[in-house]
Amino acid sequence: MNCMERLNTLPATAQEKAWLEERLATLSGKESLVLNAAILRSPPESATEAINHLLRLEDYEVCCPAGSYEELGRFYLRSETTLPESLYPFTDLNQLGRNYENAHSGLFVGNAYVCYPTEEPDFHYNGSNLESCVDNDWSVKLKLASQHTPDGVWLRLPDYEELNDGKPDEIRIALDALGVEHIDECTLLEAKCILPEIRNLTQQYDRISDLVYDGQNLGFVLDERGQGVRNFLELYAAALEYEDCSRLSAALDIAENLNRYDLVPMSGLREYAEKDLKSQGISIPELAQSTFGFEEYAVELLEERGFSLSRNGSGYICKEQSQRLSEMSME
């Protein structure tokens, strides 16, 4: 029985079983390496322990290719030093790999060395908070196949190689598992986007590399939360709905131009009304405040100003007036 099969035999509630099945269904090549290392290090005896392994995947570091001490030593020299390759033959790479293992406790798995986490997790599953255990720190997941691996390997974006001193991350690990040099040598089997509005992703791009590029950018936008835009996630979701957006490229354009949209959440209706009244020099007497319909006033005001209620009823959204007039003149 391999490590993955072991997870399916653990005692679990129906909810835990469903959670595990969904999470494991799109496990990326990098995540598979990490999960195998985690299970070998500490075999789970229950679904609770298995779920906690899956919640910690990002806490591990993967050195790849590094399937032996010699390769691990070479990986260290290439990724963490500026030593010229012409000097590698003068280095005992095998011993260097062992030295790295002593400094970074871990385990060889396949063609990689997986370093164990050095700190305790900030969050864990305690058997009753499964609804909080959400896999949402990704933008796009692609299932890619090749002649070498026809069943496919999942790739999870964004990839942080360029931001992590050039250490191989999701893309290079997936390509290694697929036995190819470039992403466009693969066949795209499936594609998922974290944004539920984005549909039929496999049909939106002629080249996989273009899809990966946009998936990367979306991942960085989501990571940065619009570089400090207030209520970014709520505003972004409302803007996607407002534009009836179903294409990834359009979703990126919206994300990069959120200043064109204004959102007033339902919880902010009273504040919106009070600010408008104050701008007119109107003050509702304290005795009358409990009788005045601030929310109703705000809704009427918003609708007059071109706002519309989002389909999920979370708030009122409008595109910048000058932008809407410009678009109307082009139609």
LOLUM-731724 format. One record per residue (C-alpha): x, y, z. Coordinates in steps of 0.1 Angstrom, whole numbers, plus 5000, padded with zeros to 4 digits. Layout:
N
XYZ
...
***
This chain:
331
500050005000
501550344990
501350665010
498350804991
496350484994
496950485031
494950805035
491850645020
491850365047
491950595077
488850625100
487050945090
483651115091
481751155059
482751525059
486451445064
486351185037
484851425012
487351695022
490251455017
489051324984
488551684970
491951804982
493851494970
492151504936
494251794924
497451744944
500251894924
503551734916
505351934943
502551874968
502751494962
506451494970
505851695002
502851485013
504851165008
507651295029
505151405056
503551065057
506850885058
508051105087
504851075107
502350825094
498750955101
496550735122
493350925117
491751165092
492451455116
496251385113
496051345075
494151675071
496851845092
499551705070
497751855040
497352195057
501052215062
502252145027
503452505021
505652485052
508052235036
510852325013
511652104983
515052074968
514851944932
516451774914
518151624944
517551254946
520851164962
523451324985
525651414955
522751584937
521751754969
525251894973
525152024937
521652174943
523052364973
525952504953
523752614924
520852764945
522552904975
526152994965
527853184937
530652924934
531552874897
530652534883
534252494873
535052444909
532452174916
534851894907
537052004937
534151964961
533051644978
529451674967
528351354985
529651495018
528251835011
524851675006
525151505040
526151835056
523051995041
520951715056
522451775090
521652145087
518152095072
516451775084
514451615057
513951315035
514651195000
511551134980
511851044943
514051304926
513851554954
514951624990
512151755012
513051965042
510851945072
509252255087
511252415116
508252595132
504852495146
501952565123
499852875128
496652685121
495552325125
492452105122
491152005156
488351775145
485652035146
486752335124
486752165090
484852455074
487852675081
490252435064
489952595030
492452535001
492452884987
496052994983
496252924946
495053084914
495052824887
495552444887
496452264855
496551894848
499351834822
500251524804
503151414782
504251094764
506451024794
503451064818
500151024799
498051014831
499051364839
500551574867
498851864884
500552204884
499552454910
500052834904
501453064913
504952944911
507453124933
510753024917
511753374906
510853514941
512753244959
516353284946
515653064916
514952744936
512752514916
509052534925
505852404910
506652444873
510052294872
509052004895
506051934873
508151944841
510651704857
507851464865
506451494830
509951444814
509751754793
511752084790
509052334783
505452374793
504152394757
505452034751
502651914773
498951844767
496452024788
493951774803
492151984828
492252344842
490652494873
490552864885
490052974920
487553234907
484253044902
483253294875
486053174852
484652884831
485952664802
489452764810
490952484787
489352654757
490553004764
494252974753
496052844723
499252794742
499652654777
502452894784
500053184780
497653034804
500452974829
501553344825
498053474833
497653224861
500853344876
499753704874
496353634889
498153444918
500353744925
497353984924
495453764949
498553744971
498954124972
495254184977
495254454951
498254624969
496154744998
492854804981
490154835007
487854525008
489754384979
488254044978
484654174981
485154444955
486954204931
484153944934
481554214928
483354354898
483754014882
479953964886
479154314874
481054254842
479753894839
483353794835
484153434824
487653474809
490853474828
492453754807
489453974814
489553894851
493154004852
492254334835
489554394861
491954314890
494554564877
491854834873
489754794904
489855174909
487255194881
484655034905
483055134937
481354894961
479154974990
478554655011
475254605027
476954655061
478055005050
474655135038
474055345070
477555495069
477055585032
473755755040
475255945070
478156065049
475856195022
473556375046
476556525063
477856655029
474556835025
474756985060
471856765072
471856625107
469156375118
468156465154
469156205179
465556155189
464556075153
467555855143
465855535154
462855625131
464855725100
465455465073
469155525067
469555205047
466455275026
467755625019
471155485009
469655234985
467555494968
470555724965
472755444951
470255344925
469955704914
473755714910
473855404888
474755144914
473154794911
472754524937
475054224932
473453894925
474453754958
473054054976
476354144993
476354504983
475854774956
478454814929
479055074901
481655134875
483255484875
480755714857
483355854833
484255494823
480655404817
479955704796
483055644775
481955284769
478455394759
479855644734
481855364717
478855134713
***
